[in-house]
């Protein structure tokens, strides 16, 4: 059966106290709506549409190409949002429609698949996902009939005292027969405390028409909990982090302290890698096997090979080969590529450069816009002077080059293979292979000068 998914994301989210649309607030580095869309895709949907309202242009820009959009110009309730959103499926005649909330980032695709399967098996017109809560205050209550199926859903503000005592709540997630949904939303009335069109009323409509309304109760309310304020946003982020940590540990990764480690859901980490506390891994970072990461490491959209040691350092959009040793206090900036066995030590910054196999950048060095060969040693205090105030220029250093301490390489220069550069030199011209380059004035010692200088200042 064809599956069409409608995501309701038009609300302002006033309790977030923010100019940013609620669904664009991030949990573990991704907008909460992105998790809902990912779950929807995991169901195998034939079409996905998102109903937008507040901040519509921002939401559209953030998710262009991920979903189509329908604008709900006035927010008149969930039933009205679905009525507007169904225009996206105007060309479809049959199938099921899965209605999701854009602020429920903890929903799993596996759970939604089970909901769809239950709906199809039951031949119901509508199946609502429910959960049980010991304190259901604020949620719509699911009122079941003698046959065990839902009779109706009553919102908190419209419920009687007896109905408020019910602990089974509406999650806001539904599966509908497309034809029934089209007809049902046209019959919704706003005769309720809020004067809105409630999608929940479709349950009573189905029963009144002699159609079956079914319910699928999830085992854990956590999965259907929504985001209304920043406290709930933080709680959802903690669940996402926990899920990722558990999945990695079951796959053979050691997390010394999962509670102090933040790992993006999109990150990949190989077996037998150890992650120390206070490590932050963002984006589509890929870490190989047998690595040791942290403590206090930050990796963003970076690829690390096998057997890498990376600690107390940061990298963004960089590539690191097997067996490299990075840290402490190193910074790998975008477009940095380290070949196998490279050493990048303390207070070293590398940007838009390729560093050859086995080369060492031990400490206090800046390498920018450069290509450095294999087996080099770049000593303390070396700087590539790659910017003249207008343009960036690139330098090239060959294999087995030894650069002494406190050397300035004024780009663009070409240092050929097997060169030695004397400490304290400022290199402005290319150096042929096998040479010793010295670019400094000869030392002059003026004997007795210090005594005369001090005497001058005593007067």
Buried (B, 14 or more C-beta within 10 A) or exposed (E): EBBBBBBBBBBBBEEBEBEBBBBBBEBBBBBBBBBBBBBBBBBEBBBBBBBBBBBBEBBBEBBEEBBBBBEBEEBBBBBBBBBBBBEBBEEBEEBBBBBBBBBBBBBBBEBBBBBBEBBBEBEBBBBBBBBBBEEBEEBBBBBBEEEEBBBBBBBBEBBEEEBEEBBBBBBBBBBBBBBBBBBBBEEBEBEBEEEBBBBBBBBBBBBEEEBBBBBBEBEEBEBBBBBBBEEBBEBBBEBBBEBBBEEBEEEEBBBBBBEEBBBBBBBBBBEBBEBBBBBBBBBEBBBBBBBBBBBBBBBBBBBBBBBBBBBBBBBBBBBBBBBBBBBBBBBBBEBBBBBBBBBBBBBBBBBBBBBBBBBBBBBBBBBBBBBBBBBBBBBBBBBBBBEEEEEEBBBBBBBBBBBBBBBBBBBBBBBBBBBBBBBBBEBEEBBEEEEEBBBEEEEEEEEEEEEEEEEEEEE
